[in-house]
Amino acid sequence: MKESYMTTNRLEAFYDAIIAIIVTVLVLELPQPATASIESILAIKLLISHI
């Protein structure tokens, strides 16, 4: 009788997909800067560092 186990390659691919989905959701929730200036980017950097 052949035993069917999930191989480690499939498990790694599954975890990679889950992590990719989580990172995508986190990136989509980042606030957009009002302008493309250094001050705006630094303000977002400070906002993120407090999380």
Summary of the structure (lengths in Angstrom):
residues: 51
radius of gyration: 19.4
end to end distance: 52.7
largest distance: 65.9
contacts: 79
relative contact order: 0.09
helix: 65%
strand: 0%
